Amino acid sequence: MSFLKNLSIRFRSVPCELQIFEGNTDSFLVKHNYLDEPIKARYVKVHTYTWHNHPSLRVELIGCQPCKQLLGIPPYARFAASSARSQRVQRSCMPEYGHYLSNKAWCSKRQDSKRSFLCVYVFKDGFILGMIVTFSTVSVLQYSNC
């Protein structure tokens, strides 16, 4: 059983500010985290912060937009990551499995786990209000509209 214990958010407009979000307490629960104010962003990076066993997660962005479509689900978003697990376990740890509706999850390489992140590129205009995470206990959220 693997899950992140904490995640955090770093605002692009305030580079030194870091907000840590609590994740779930086991690998089954779903955790909703809301931002103090909505943000408009082209991409969102969820950084691993603390975890149990190894860092892995699934994420969905909570947002409001005119078209009422999901923000962080393919084909409305593209996923990338700082790293992924080895070829042996790659079939279940790729970045594209990091979306919330997947039956798998993204997993980082163990040696890269302190710097690892899952990036969600958002294709639809809209404001991000928060995120839903599972397999995550603590992580960091970084975003940019550039």
Beta strands, then each sheet from edge to edge (+ up, - down):
strand 1: 3-10
strand 2: 18-22
strand 3: 30-40
strand 4: 43-52
strand 5: 56-64
strand 6: 77-81
strand 7: 106-107
strand 8: 117-122
strand 9: 127-134
strand 10: 138-144
sheet 1: 6+ 8- 4+ 1- 2+ 10-
sheet 2: 3+ 9- 5+ 7-
end
